[in-house]
């Protein structure tokens, strides 16, 4: 499945993945390939998820004293909480969910190169106008404080590459990206413009035609997904099967348990 990996990492080369899970899988797979080739030791491969590669790039950039201060997920969450509370008339009930949705929306806006002015002009409902105002307040704080959050990292790093303040070289292979957005396209263009070779891993196993199925509840859906995985593994033992599920960041243990109920019937009746 990953026959391309050793060639992609030959010489000064980096593999950038769509998520950290894939980065871990590729790191493990590379180690297996090196062992199979009879090697006892090797240089650690440069395999990073996109957010981690952006973090590393920012740390390696020249002129650190002039760069914005990086704020993490927790700092951003607190900042969004403050900005939203200033726009809400209520006592803030359910503010946590609003903060999460606002952060996700802010990231999507950055991915598609949309500005807060675009949002404000297109806002039609009260909720949309509240978000636009809170987002404007949030952006103002970032700019006045010279801070950069997760959503601003891609733009900052690509600017640094274009200015020659960040040294990039060799080959960059992008893996696991289901579709491009303008932000991702710009990264590739900047790397190519700096003289790097840019590749994408082609999907050699395109998905079959999708099917839409209805279930009584999301719990029933996850049990059915587990049963589907069991059928696939029974037909082709040893294959890897993935189940994509929403909400893992909030309730991963319960969702995984539901999938196991379909995958391993009666597993809850076994001893812990």
VENUR-V107388 format. One record per helix or strand. SS is the DSSP state (H for helix, E for strand). FROM is the first residue (numbers start at 1). LEN is the number of residues. Records with the same first field share a line. If there is no record, write none. Layout:
SS->FROM-LEN / FROM-LEN
This chain:
H->5-4 / 20-17 / 50-11 / 64-3 / 73-15 / 95-17 / 116-7 / 126-20 / 150-13 / 182-12 / 218-18 / 248-16 / 267-3
E->13-5 / 47-3 / 69-2 / 147-2 / 171-5 / 197-4
